Amino acid sequence: MTTNRGRKALMLALSVAAVAGAALTGGGAAPASAASPAGLDWGACDPAVKPLPGQQCATLSVPLDYARPDGDRIRLAVARLPSTRPGARRGTLMVIPGGPGSSGVQRLGQKGAALAKETDGAYDLVAFDPRGVGGSTKARCGFAEEDRRLVTLRSWPAADGGTGENAARSRRMAEACARNGGATLRGLTTANQVRDLEQLRQALGERKLSAWSVSYGTYVAAVYAQKFPERTDRWVLDSSSDPDPKRVARGWLAGMARGAEDRFPDFAAWAADPDRAGEGLRLAERPEDVRPLFLDLAARLDRAPRASTTPGAPLTGTVLRQALQQALYSDASFPAFARLVSQALDPAGVPVLPPELAGPMPDEAATVSVGVICNDVDWPASVPAYEKAVAADRERYPLTAGMPANITPCAFWKGGAVEKPTRITDRGPSNVLMIQNLRDPSTPHSMGLRMRAAFGDRARLVSVDKGGHGVYLGNGNACGDRAVTRFLTEGVRPAEDVLCR
């Protein structure tokens, strides 16, 4: 992907001036406007969201369709952890979750205490549940139960690489969404999440926002920075992928194949460590033996699935591959996956499936995960082309067996993309800090470099010599954490891209 580096000196001067102004000013109150949404009525949170001490909740009303601002409206669940040091407060820091389909309110509950400690009262911490998620207005496609399992929402080919069943399921799911989803489903887009974020900024009364975004949330943050550059203060993108507007989510899915290959050696080294022997989790004596062991086991389970502790949910080769893909997200997941492999290798063992693989997810959750990626960009419709791509991907990346290149409901999506995707450019203030693991199974470093190239001189990148998905306050790398904290609290970024070893 080409970059926009080296723009005219005038544009660079404007960027420098903009970031200098951002460093000197806090959020501040925005002037009143007749078009601005009403303020938020903060109150106690529902105990079901497991709020942190001091956390407040509210509801924001936004247009269902921004082309019809006086039409139907939907509700978004919002949460806030106010600064405990008003004298030190400089503005609002948005916590933007991943997904599509993750809850911002839940993420604030998971990371809010650590983030508040790191930022030491500099911000009110605010998050919201995007459309279709958590406490916000939801859509429903009415998917059949068998289509709401993680191993069917992710289009894993048949054991022989066939995609016929995937194509039939994808068509069935797209038809269900066209039949049942309506305007609420068509409103599930990144562009609308960005507009909703701008509505929230206005309701908060802030002139600018800072943000910490993760995974898919980095794309939301990038589009916001492109659409509303003057409203961004200190902007952190944690674990980004390629923002190419021709591919968007299709490119993200394809990247998982490379990401699994980058990350697997970390698991192999862990699973061959002699320290694992005492835990009963050592899978091989040498790291290089773990990969063929896994591939052989998956092939045997393709031929002869094993009954698990969950009735009606056997351990198949596909389930094992999906379990690996999830385990690669965090070192903390390695023991459970190694235990699953050990149980499958034991003729007398009974595999215990991870809860997310043991049953279907709720229809609303499946709907938003499909809806956003299909509404955001047009996907190819040729079934033979997907078959060809899967065959090539299986050969090149056997760990993921062709899943990242396979057909999805988006190939049959009624109406196609809702609107044209946004191209990320270097036009805007230089106030973006990116952070990326070198061995990320979901948003591989090579894909993060494409986001970095798109931003040009607007961004700096901190690469971290670690594996897993998500960096800041997540993988224990002090160098990376310091870089983000210093930027959020002092406005200081590295002068150039850096590597944390």
Secondary structure, 3 states (H helix, E strand, C coil): CCCCCCCCHHHHHHHHHHHHHHHHCCCCECCCCCCCCCCCCCECCCHHHCCCCCCEEEEEEEECCCCCCCCCEEEEEEEEECCCCHHHCCEEEEEECCCCCCCHHHHHHHHHHHHHHHHCCCEEEEEECCCCCCCCCCCCCCCCHHHCCHHHHCCCCCCCCCCHHHHHHHHHHHHHHHHHCHHHHHCCCHHHHHHHHHHHHHHHCECCEEEEEECHHHHHHHHHHHHCHHHEEEEEEECCCCCCCCCCHHHHHHHHHHHHHHHHHHHHHHHCCHHHHHHCCCCCCCHHHHHHHHHHHHHHHHHCCECCCCCCCCECHHHHHHHHHHHCCCHHHHHHHHHHHHHHHCCCCCCCCCHHHHCCCCHHHHHHHHHHHHHHCCCCCCHHHHHHHHHHHHHHCCCCCCHHHCCCHHHHCCCCCCCCCCCCCCCCCCCEEEEEEEECCCCCHHHHHHHHHHHHHHEEEEEEEEECCCCCCCCCCHHHHHHHHHHHHHCCCCCCCEEEC
